[in-house]
């Protein structure tokens, strides 16, 4: 072989080597992973594991009750006495808001606690374990709010993070509820209705892909919730004495299929003076019952605020009574209450009624009404697999 031919072949090898190595790593990285034993990464072995609360008997009471301020970090040292004991359990400060809500209700009634996770963040294992210690299963809303796009999620380019997230679920061992890109039929998120590239077809493809990737690793520990926004249809005055029907677009085109959904969580709030359960949720529930007759439905996120209260009428109390009456009327599984004060954040004019102080603890009359309704809702589901509990 002459020097010119040798040099040409050497150059070809040097040029192709990075490509071959990259392709080999890609095959390795995306290979089917071997099973990982439950509890492999469990840093809090003293906290009890929770089961799938959606599979238990009883009324489902959930809450989003954020803990004010930074949560305490889990102890990791190998000290003695109290330090070592603390390292075996999740930090209670991680779920202080949940504990405060339970105390306000008057009993450990919350079976589901809600946690928002932005795309790319770590699995909140300290929070999940701490909630389990308080007797609650964590529902996680995966939020690709800024990036990546639905197309990028569906094409597999985000799988490394998804697999890492799934392994953390499996390693901890607690059952969780996952909701991908909730309220997709609304217009307020960049993956939602009307945004560039955010078509129903791309949403469905992304949902199915996320479901399948996580399911291959942590399938038995995950129940999938599909969480659209209620259509909340309203008739309002239009030009020249006419009327106009307004509302959130139908979620029907975004339905990924019954095989990918274990529970439907329907989001909606009491925003307007004339809102009732039938106005907010009724049409959407009827549509969903035809679309997915065998899939159970609960209210995935809800609150009623004091914006329209009057001295002679506590509207918040009336709305809470109406909420529970509607859940009973339509035979739904329960609700997740959004217990957050949004008055601390500035919103532009005209949006205040959509961002109120939803905390029950800040209105004693509303809290008393909620406690009465919970006590009459029947036994409450427990994620510990025990019999339903009563308050």
C-alpha angles and dihedrals in degrees: 000000000000123000094254093055092045092050091049092051092046090051090051092051093048090048095049098040096082090048092051092047092048091049091049092050090048091054090047094046095048097041122121105277120228117247115279117216115247112260094022092136098024105140095178106052094161093064113089120247118244127221131216103295091192087067094053128092120255143051114316113230116183135169143192101214110159118207111242113238128002117327120236115265118242116261113251105171126110096230126139135258116359094005092057092044091051091054090061095061134052116260109268090213089070090073103030091126090055091050091049091053092048089051091049091051089051101239140043091274104143113104097170127042120190125226127179117217123188117221110274097024123123121264105267095238096159091054094046092049093045090050089049088054088056092048100257134121117224122236112201123202109204105213120195089181101150103012158043106036122236089251091054091050093048095048093060099248090122097049097108091065092042092053092047090051091049093050090053090053090050093045094053092047100211119127114245138185116232126201118185120210097338124208090026092160091060124088099228100084125063090236090052137096116312098012121125111275093000099118124156090246092055091046091052091048092049093047092051092046094050090046093051098045095049092038094059090061108026103015099133091052097052134075113190121225122196105208118191127166118254113254090238093194118201133180111222134177115276135191122304095011095307128128129234128204113223132181147118114298118262115274092213096102090054096057107124096197136273095268089065099046129069097175137011114224111195116203124209142137138209097248106149136055094246097043119133132167090259092052095047102037110007102089093043094050091051091050093047092050088059094042096048109011095172099045114096119235132211134166102268098193129002145149141165118213138200096246094114099035117136129196091251097042131038097210092186090062092050092049092051091053090048091049095056092042090054093049089053094045094053095038096240125169099239142281146271112223119214099223101183135120107228095177090093091071124070118239127182121259115292096026101082094096088058092053110044137146097279095173112123090205090067093061113047093192091054091046091052090050091050091050091051092050093048091051089054097042091084131245114343123235118250124209090207089076092246126132115285113279129225130215 
